[in-house]
Amino acid sequence: MSNRTYLTTPIYYASGAPHIGHAYTTILADALARFSRQRGDDVLFLTGTDEHGQKIQEEAERRGMQPIELCDAMADRFRAAWEQLEIGFDRFIRTTEAEHRGVVEAFVQRLYDRGHIYEGSYAGWYCVHEERYWTQKDLGEGQTCPDCGRPVQEIEEKNWFFRMGAFQEALVAHIEAHPDWIRPEVRRNEVLGFLQQPLGDLSISRPRSRLHWGIPLPFDPDHVTYVWVDALINYLTASGAIDPALGAEAPGFDDPSASWWPADLHIIGKDILTTHAVYWPTLLMGAGLPLPRRILAHGWWVVGETKMSKSLGNVIDPLELRETFGTDAVRWYLLREMPTGSDASYTPERFLVRYDELAKVWGNLAQRAISMIVRYREGTVPDGDAGGLDPEIALTLDAVEAALAADRLHEALAAAMDLARTANGYVETREPWAQAKDPTRAGDLDDTLATLARLLGVLSALFEPVCPERSAELARRLGLPAVPTIEAARMDAPTGRTVEKGDPLFPRVEL
Ligand code: MSP
């Protein structure tokens, strides 16, 4: 039976267009999903759009549209962007789907029935943009939101509250018992630090008189579900674990070979750590459901030294970069440049450095190796010993595996690129052009070319999770029916295969 892996991205607000920040999370998740599929896992990879709440309602008003029209347009836009960036998601969820509404209703009703929800009133400050309440002492200068800097509004209103504080101890115990539950460690420490203060209760509703664009609470239709509660539940909806008609666990919930819940990995940005590592697990505890197995919080892309923002006009559009450099180059840059978990700065100079690496190391190796097979052996991989780089391959695979196990994807990619560098060195040392001139060394040349053919197959497998498009093209040129699994590639007997020369994998770019 194959192992099941369920991984998720945040669902993106349907109020703004995708930029490299959203693209980074989604490409990271896609690459991890592809590594899992290569291992033979049965994968459910979820992404989607977060479509309720005040932010969406206001953006729709601003554009003179109905909220659902805005959401339809934005969901299409995200989906199209992800398809262009070769994101192989299995499910794209929209929180306006009927199925999701049913699961949210069942979930909050369950919290209510279990006595974890009570009615109270809230007086204080509210940030529309962040959709959250603040107390006077939280506020920045001039009554502004401490998170986004926008002006806040003073409000007093009836709210329904979730007894989040009741689960504080259980949550701390869970985090302490599972050292890898939140990665990287700085983020885990951040959550543990936050939990040193008493955890307040969580307002889970907004009055419909103020906000109509949401899912009404089943036990009080004058209130809609707080958008973050609505949004977090998407992970459960997409797992199919809750049957909205039953209002309870779907049949097979407890059977690990049939159920997708709990999720194996929530991939998020560090900005939404509290909602995922505090709100979400306590809500699940309240509902009596298992917690996700792991949370990976990555860092923040800035542009040069500045935060990316619409008002500064410095938002980097991944699709524009793709027009010039191709999908795989965008993916490679984002995943290779940012140490998983830390922040990184986008600059055009660094983008070019990473593009050059693709072109001059991997692309160049593929080009020269295939050209030599064409030139010296008429395009057929000769019957030689293909094992000339097997020890280097073994070391690389170990390094890749260790890096992936530590959620350090950038290191796994560095190891793959180093293998290509090593192979370029191998070509220099073996000097196949000299071997070709000397008829007594025909056997040596066969070994060199067979070794390179195998090595290129390994590289197409290793690069596939990040560069799916160029890896598939390389596999095709090597005469393989598809990108091989890593295991198949390292055992590969390439003899007799017909290779095909083509344009460089990463052409010189005219800027
Ligand atoms: N809708 C919520 C998430 C709900 S999940 C149940 C939300 N949406 S968002 O559109 O603002 O996207 C936030 C996510 O986008 C971040 O967590 C991060 O993954 C990604 N990024 C947005 N800007 C980013 C950067 N500048 N850098 C890196 N990632 C960033 O929050």
Boltz pocket constraint, residues with backbone or C-beta under 6 A from the ligand:
constraints:
  - pocket:
      binder: B
      contacts: [[A, 9], [A, 10], [A, 11], [A, 12], [A, 13], [A, 20], [A, 21], [A, 22], [A, 24], [A, 25], [A, 50], [A, 228], [A, 231], [A, 232], [A, 233], [A, 234], [A, 267], [A, 268], [A, 269], [A, 270], [A, 271], [A, 272], [A, 299], [A, 300], [A, 301], [A, 302], [A, 308]]
      max_distance: 6.0
